[in-house]
């Protein structure tokens, strides 16, 4: 059992950082080898290059490392805020550059890319923790909860991940210390469940 934990939030004192820290601490306590990355702290370059289009191998050592870790991991955790119904550009770029063929998905040899993909991450578990300042009912009824579709169908589903969990914590701006403590306890419990410990 191995895990990858990816954080995408630029502010070191954000609640996203607290979630990330809780996941990492829980995995350490459980003895789960973990690849943990704060994309902003590591100054990851999210821009997909022309040379990386399709199946061309990347020359970026950090992208190669991240890709290898995703393939090796059994559980993938992602932590980020809800910005305009999307992940931050930093994390979008991570997905663009790391979740690519032939590592996380591919197409049959006779398929030029217009058919159904072959998910290469089958058997893995995907977990997403989001933060938001939008009330839950408005998020679901007015905006349609686009992050649910992005992660569960578009990313995880495309790459063959069938077991997943996503939780949006809100409203962060109005939350109390008690709210946050309860939410972090939930993160720790969910982390234990996702790794089966």
Secondary structure, 3 states (H helix, E strand, C coil): CEEEEEEECCCCCCHHHHHHHHHHHHHHHHCCEEEEEECCCCCCCCCCCHHHCCCCCCCCHHHHHHHHHHHHCCEEEEEEECECCECCHHHHHHHHHHCCCCCCEECCCCCCCCCCCEECCCCCEEEEEEECCCCHHHHHHCCCCHHHHHHHHHHHHCCCCCEEEEEEECCHHHCCHHHHHHHHHHHHHHHHHHCCC
